[in-house]
Amino acid sequence: MLNEVFLDALKNRETMISKVKDSNFGNILAEASSRWVSYDPSPEKCESIGIDSSWNKRAYQGLYIYVIDAVAVTSSNNILAAEWYHDIAGSARADFLESRAMAMEASIAQNVAGKVDIVCVDGSLISRLMNCAADVASEMVKKYGVCLFISKSSESRLQFMNMGSRAGDIYYYNHVGRSSGYSIPVETQFRQGPLYEVYARLSNHTPMIRLEIMGSIGKQEITKILDKLRHHSVAGYPYCLKLAHNTCKITNEDIDRLSSIFSLRNEQGARDALNE
């Protein structure tokens, strides 16, 4: 089956690529290039902290076992704060687990505020609060405070949508060069306050990252942020966020261990017939 898929992909390669690289592609790249500011960050010695959360679940014949956790880790691998929760319930919807994980992150952010020079949170604040009620979102924003939200990838089309973009903005910035620098800040459509979107590359030939920054921001503030991020970055990504991700990640093996504690691991499941 897959052989036919691959052969069809080779046959229709140019047609598929043209869906993105159409007649507007060059114009969008030119616009992205005009918005890009070349800048080689000078590492500024600082103490940074990364905040991340994770959740995982397993279904057992109408029951769900799930785990949620969140952690704040410094760039020197010191855990300043952590929260976790686990339960066995009749329901464990993904939106509930994500909401609970976000609440843990916000609580941790409030706990570590003022203890380090820069606080980085993994992911986008906008996407996390998109489906939240206005009062809940406002409370989360207050708790997160002056955190910097950093994404490794993004589907945001805020900047080039009016030019007929077919991919996320980050795709076009990635195609205008591989040098370090940042994009001119663009204010997002965020109801809870001024939130600016900036794409950046901390050093040459490293992956692009997307920043969400609360409050008005200018060139001096951006370059200062990039200098701090560069100090503890590895391959263009803040090391504290990598440490936070590795510390809080809940694997299937972790769920297996917890299931054993609650005597659920050996319960037969519907996929046993497939040897899965």
C-alpha positions as CSV (number, residue, x, y, z in Angstrom):
1,M,0.0,0.0,0.0
2,L,2.7,2.5,1.0
3,N,4.7,1.8,-2.2
4,E,1.7,3.1,-4.2
5,V,1.6,6.2,-2.0
6,F,5.3,6.9,-2.5
7,L,5.0,6.4,-6.3
8,D,2.0,8.7,-6.4
9,A,3.9,11.4,-4.4
10,L,6.8,11.3,-6.8
11,K,4.5,11.5,-9.8
12,N,2.6,14.5,-8.4
13,R,5.5,16.2,-6.5
14,E,5.6,19.5,-8.4
15,T,1.8,19.8,-8.2
16,M,1.8,19.3,-4.4
17,I,4.7,21.8,-3.9
18,S,2.9,24.4,-6.0
19,K,0.1,24.5,-3.4
20,V,2.5,26.4,-1.2
21,K,5.0,27.9,-3.6
22,D,2.4,29.5,-5.8
23,S,2.4,32.9,-7.5
24,N,2.2,34.7,-4.1
25,F,5.3,32.9,-2.7
26,G,7.9,35.4,-4.0
27,N,5.9,38.4,-2.8
28,I,5.5,37.0,0.7
29,L,9.2,36.2,0.9
30,A,10.0,39.7,-0.1
31,E,7.7,41.1,2.6
32,A,9.2,38.7,5.2
33,S,12.7,39.8,4.2
34,S,11.8,43.5,4.6
35,R,10.6,42.7,8.1
36,W,13.7,40.8,9.1
37,V,16.4,42.6,11.2
38,S,19.8,41.0,11.1
39,Y,21.3,40.8,14.6
40,D,23.9,38.6,16.2
41,P,23.0,38.4,19.9
42,S,25.8,39.0,22.4
43,P,25.4,36.5,25.2
44,E,24.5,38.3,28.4
45,K,25.2,36.4,31.6
46,C,21.9,35.8,33.4
47,E,19.9,33.1,35.3
48,S,17.1,31.8,33.2
49,I,14.3,29.3,34.1
50,G,12.2,27.1,31.9
51,I,8.6,26.2,32.6
52,D,6.8,23.2,31.0
53,S,4.0,20.8,31.6
54,S,3.0,17.3,30.5
55,W,0.1,14.9,30.7
56,N,-0.6,11.3,29.7
57,K,-3.5,8.9,30.2
58,R,-4.6,5.3,29.6
59,A,-8.0,3.8,29.2
60,Y,-9.0,0.6,31.0
61,Q,-12.5,-0.7,30.2
62,G,-14.4,2.5,31.0
63,L,-11.8,3.9,33.5
64,Y,-9.0,6.3,32.8
65,I,-5.8,6.7,34.7
66,Y,-4.0,10.0,34.1
67,V,-1.1,12.0,35.3
68,I,-0.4,15.8,35.0
69,D,2.7,17.6,36.0
70,A,4.5,20.9,35.6
71,V,8.0,22.0,36.5
72,A,10.3,25.1,36.6
73,V,13.9,24.3,36.0
74,T,16.9,26.7,35.9
75,S,19.5,26.6,33.2
76,S,21.8,25.0,35.7
77,N,19.3,22.2,36.2
78,N,17.9,23.2,39.5
79,I,14.2,22.5,40.1
80,L,12.7,25.6,41.7
81,A,9.1,24.5,41.7
82,A,7.0,21.5,40.7
83,E,3.3,20.4,40.8
84,W,1.6,17.2,39.9
85,Y,-1.7,15.4,40.1
86,H,-2.9,11.9,39.2
87,D,-6.2,10.1,39.4
88,I,-8.4,7.2,38.2
89,A,-11.7,8.5,36.8
90,G,-14.5,7.7,34.4
91,S,-13.5,10.5,32.1
92,A,-10.3,12.2,31.2
93,R,-10.9,14.6,28.3
94,A,-7.9,16.1,26.6
95,D,-9.2,19.7,27.1
96,F,-9.5,19.1,30.8
97,L,-6.0,17.7,31.1
98,E,-4.5,20.6,29.1
99,S,-6.4,23.2,31.1
100,R,-5.2,21.6,34.4
101,A,-1.6,21.5,33.1
102,M,-1.8,25.2,32.1
103,A,-3.1,26.1,35.5
104,M,-0.2,24.3,37.1
105,E,2.2,26.2,34.9
106,A,0.7,29.6,35.8
107,S,0.8,28.7,39.5
108,I,4.5,27.8,39.2
109,A,5.2,31.0,37.2
110,Q,3.7,33.0,40.0
111,N,5.9,31.0,42.5
112,V,9.2,31.7,40.8
113,A,8.5,35.3,39.7
114,G,11.4,37.6,40.6
115,K,13.8,34.7,41.4
116,V,15.6,34.7,38.1
117,D,16.4,37.2,35.2
118,I,14.1,35.7,32.6
119,V,11.3,33.1,32.7
120,C,10.6,31.1,29.6
121,V,7.4,29.1,29.1
122,D,7.2,26.4,26.5
123,G,4.5,27.0,23.8
124,S,2.1,29.7,22.9
125,L,-0.1,31.7,25.3
126,I,-2.6,32.5,22.6
127,S,-3.3,28.9,21.7
128,R,-3.6,27.8,25.3
129,L,-6.2,30.5,26.2
130,M,-8.1,30.4,22.9
131,N,-11.0,28.3,24.3
132,C,-11.0,29.6,27.8
133,A,-13.6,31.9,29.3
134,A,-12.6,35.6,29.4
135,D,-12.4,35.7,33.2
136,V,-10.3,32.5,33.3
137,A,-8.0,33.7,30.6
138,S,-7.5,37.1,32.4
139,E,-6.6,35.3,35.7
140,M,-4.1,33.1,33.9
141,V,-2.4,36.1,32.3
142,K,-2.1,37.7,35.7
143,K,-0.4,34.6,37.1
144,Y,2.0,34.1,34.2
145,G,3.1,37.7,34.7
146,V,6.1,38.8,32.6
147,C,6.9,35.3,31.2
148,L,8.3,34.9,27.8
149,F,6.4,32.3,25.7
150,I,8.6,30.4,23.2
151,S,7.5,28.0,20.5
152,K,9.7,25.7,18.4
153,S,7.0,25.6,15.7
154,S,3.9,27.7,14.9
155,E,0.9,27.7,12.7
156,S,0.2,31.4,13.2
157,R,-0.6,33.3,10.0
158,L,-1.1,36.7,11.5
159,Q,1.5,38.5,9.4
160,F,1.0,37.2,5.8
161,M,-2.6,36.0,5.8
162,N,-3.7,39.1,3.9
163,M,-1.2,38.2,1.1
164,G,-2.8,34.8,0.6
165,S,-0.2,32.8,2.6
166,R,-0.8,29.0,2.6
167,A,1.7,28.1,5.3
168,G,2.5,29.5,8.8
169,D,4.4,32.8,9.0
170,I,7.4,30.9,10.4
171,Y,7.7,29.0,7.1
172,Y,8.3,32.1,5.1
173,Y,10.8,33.6,7.6
174,N,12.7,30.3,7.5
175,H,13.0,30.8,3.7
176,V,14.5,34.3,3.7
177,G,17.9,33.1,5.0
178,R,19.7,31.3,7.8
179,S,21.3,34.2,9.6
180,S,20.6,35.3,13.2
181,G,18.2,38.1,13.9
182,Y,14.5,38.8,14.5
183,S,11.3,40.0,12.9
184,I,9.7,43.3,13.5
185,P,7.2,42.9,16.4
186,V,3.6,42.5,15.3
187,E,0.8,43.0,17.8
188,T,-1.5,39.9,18.0
189,Q,-5.3,39.9,18.4
190,F,-5.2,39.0,22.1
191,R,-8.1,40.2,24.2
192,Q,-6.3,40.1,27.6
193,G,-3.8,42.8,26.8
194,P,-1.0,43.8,24.4
195,L,0.8,40.7,23.2
196,Y,3.5,40.9,20.5
197,E,4.7,38.2,18.2
198,V,8.4,38.0,17.2
199,Y,10.3,35.4,15.2
200,A,14.0,35.0,16.0
201,R,17.1,33.0,15.3
202,L,19.6,33.1,18.1
203,S,22.6,32.2,16.0
204,N,23.4,31.4,12.4
205,H,22.0,28.2,10.8
206,T,19.9,27.3,13.9
207,P,16.1,26.7,14.0
208,M,13.7,29.6,14.1
209,I,11.7,30.2,17.3
210,R,8.6,32.2,17.9
211,L,8.3,34.6,20.9
212,E,5.2,36.0,22.5
213,I,5.9,39.0,24.6
214,M,3.4,40.8,26.8
215,G,3.4,44.6,26.7
216,S,4.8,47.1,24.2
217,I,8.2,46.2,22.9
218,G,10.9,48.0,21.0
219,K,14.2,47.2,19.4
220,Q,16.2,47.7,22.6
221,E,14.0,45.4,24.6
222,I,14.0,42.7,21.9
223,T,17.8,42.7,21.5
224,K,18.2,42.5,25.3
225,I,15.9,39.5,25.5
226,L,17.8,37.8,22.6
227,D,21.1,38.4,24.4
228,K,19.8,36.7,27.5
229,L,18.4,33.8,25.6
230,R,21.6,33.3,23.7
231,H,23.6,33.0,27.0
232,H,22.2,29.5,27.8
233,S,21.0,28.4,24.4
234,V,22.0,25.1,22.8
235,A,21.5,24.8,19.0
236,G,19.4,28.0,19.0
237,Y,17.0,26.9,21.8
238,P,17.0,27.9,25.5
239,Y,18.6,25.1,27.5
240,C,16.3,25.7,30.4
241,L,13.3,24.8,28.3
242,K,15.0,21.6,27.1
243,L,15.7,20.7,30.7
244,A,12.1,21.5,31.7
245,H,10.7,19.3,28.9
246,N,12.9,16.3,29.8
247,T,12.1,16.7,33.5
248,C,8.3,16.8,33.2
249,K,7.7,14.5,30.3
250,I,5.3,11.7,31.2
251,T,6.0,8.6,29.0
252,N,3.9,5.5,28.4
253,E,6.4,3.6,30.5
254,D,5.5,6.0,33.4
255,I,1.8,5.2,32.9
256,D,2.7,1.5,32.9
257,R,4.4,1.9,36.3
258,L,1.5,3.8,37.8
259,S,-1.0,1.3,36.4
260,S,1.0,-1.5,38.1
261,I,0.7,0.3,41.4
262,F,-3.1,0.5,41.0
263,S,-3.3,-3.1,39.8
264,L,-4.6,-2.1,36.4
265,R,-1.7,-3.0,34.1
266,N,-2.7,-6.6,33.7
267,E,-6.4,-5.8,32.8
268,Q,-7.2,-7.2,29.3
269,G,-7.8,-4.6,26.6
270,A,-9.5,-4.5,23.2
271,R,-6.1,-4.4,21.4
272,D,-4.8,-7.6,22.9
273,A,-6.1,-9.4,19.8
274,L,-3.6,-7.3,17.7
275,N,-0.7,-8.0,20.1
276,E,-0.5,-4.3,20.8
